[in-house]
Amino acid sequence: MNIPDHASVHHPAGASLGDTAESTAVGALPAANRSALELAFTRGDARKSEILQQPDMLNGEAIAERLGLSRATVNNRRLAGKLLALDFGTKRGVRYPAWQCELIEDREGRESFEALLQILAPVGVWTKYRFFLQSSPALSGETPIDALRAHHVHEVAELAQIWVDGAQGGG
């Protein structure tokens, strides 16, 4: 069973598990399994909260300043899928990983990063975030961020497509 970024899955214990096909399948699990899954989601929620509070997570104003853009331009780029922005369903807005600023400093880097975000478009934002930070044997043990810094764009793009295919249940 392919469990999505759990944005569509409502939890805590005793709550409805959502409306998606995956959530329906989760809801059909035995109570012990459902409880274990809800506990895992709770741990995931706590980790997401920790990540969003780290100093390298920038709000819209901070990333706009760092990139030399207006806040409206940053928001438009986020909505167009040209910046990675994480949220946790709060009213405090989104957070932008600071490392992407370095990757989009020049035109070539920006175009490469935006192309990668397009490849990763079918997966959730937290899955995208994890993709960029997880080291890979396909990249000689480097993370996609490190590989992009070394201008290994083609290799990272191939890995991104494999990642998406795997996340979507493909081969």
N, C-alpha and C positions, 0 to 999 in steps of 0.2 A: 504494500500500500504506500502510495506517495503522499506524505503529509506536507501540506503547503506551509509557507511562512504563516504562522498562525493568526495573522490579522483577521481572517474570516472566522476563526474559532473563538467563540466566547467561552470563557472559563471564569472563574474558579469553581470549586466543587459545588455541585448542585445546580449549576447554571447550564443553560442550553449550550451545546457545542457547535452551534452555527448552522448554516444553510447549504454549504457546498457539498458536493458529492463526497469529498474526502471527509468532511465533518460528519455527514450522515453515516459513513462507514465507521468513524470513530465512535459515534453515538451508539452503534450496534455492538460495540465491544462489551465483553463482560465487565461488570462493575469494578473488579480489581484492576483490570487493564486500563479502564477509563480513569480511575483514580491515579494510577501511576503516570498516565499521560498528562493529566491535569497538573500533577506535581512537577513533571518535567517542564511544562509550559510556565509554571510559576517560577521555577529556577531560571528559565530563559528570560522571563520578564525582568527578574532582578538583575541579571547580567546586562540586558539592554539598558536598563536604567543606569547602571554603573558606567557603561560605555558612553552614554550621552552626557554624563557629568564630567568626563575627562577634559582636561584643559585643551586638548587638540581637537575638540569638537566645537566648531564655530557657529555662532548664530548668524542670521542673514546679514546683519549690520557689519559684523566682524569680517566675514568672508568678502563682502562687497568692498570694504576698505582695503583688504589685503590684495584683492584682484584689481583695484582701481575702477570698479564698476558702481553703478547706482544699485540701491537695494531692489528697485523694480527690475532692473536687468538681471540681477541674480535670480530673482523669483521667476522671471520669464524663462531663463535658461534651465532652472530646475523643472519647471512645468513641461518644457520641451524635451526633457530627458538628457540634458547636456551637462548637468552637475549631479553628483550623488548627494542626496539629502536623506537623512534618517529621521524618523519620527517614532513616537511611541504612543500615538493616540492622545497626546496631551494638548492642551491649549497654549502651551509654552512655545509652540512653533517647532521648526525643524532644526536639525544640527547638520553641519557640513564637515566631513573629515578634512582637517587642514592639509593632509598630504596631497590632496588633489590640486591644490593651488600650484605646487611645484610642477606637477605634471602638465598643467595647461598654460604655463608661462609664455610659451611661444606658439605660433600658429600651428606648426607641425605637431607638437605635443597635444595641443587642444583638439585638433582634428582626430588624432589617434585615440585619445581618451573618449571623445564623443562617439567615435565609431565603436569602441568597446562597449560603451553604455548602450548603444543600439543593439549590439549582439546580445547583451544581457537583459534587454528589455522584457522578455517573457518571465523573468524571475523577480521575486520581491526585492525590495531595497536592502533588507538584511542579508539576503543571499548574495546580492551584489557586493555588499561590504565584506562579507566573509570571503568571497572569491578573491578580492584584491589583497587580503591580508594572509591568506593561507599559502604556505610554501608548497611547491609542486615538484615532483620528480621530473615532469616534462620541462621544467624550467631550471634544471640542474639544482633543485632544492631552493631556488629563490622564490620570493613572492612575486605576483604580477606587478606590484608597485616597483620592486627592485628591477625586474626585467624591463619595465617601461623606462626607467631611469637609464638603463643601459641600451635603450633604443631597440629592444627585441620585440617590436610591435607585432610582427607577423606571428611569432610563437605565442604571444599572449592572446592574440585574436583566435588562433586555433584552439588554445586551451579554453577560452571563453565559450566557443561554440560547443566543445565537448561538455563543458560544465552545464550549459543550458540543455543540451540533449539529454544529459543524465538527470538533471533536475525535473525535466518534463517526461521522464520515463522512456526516453529514446535510447538508441543503441550507441 
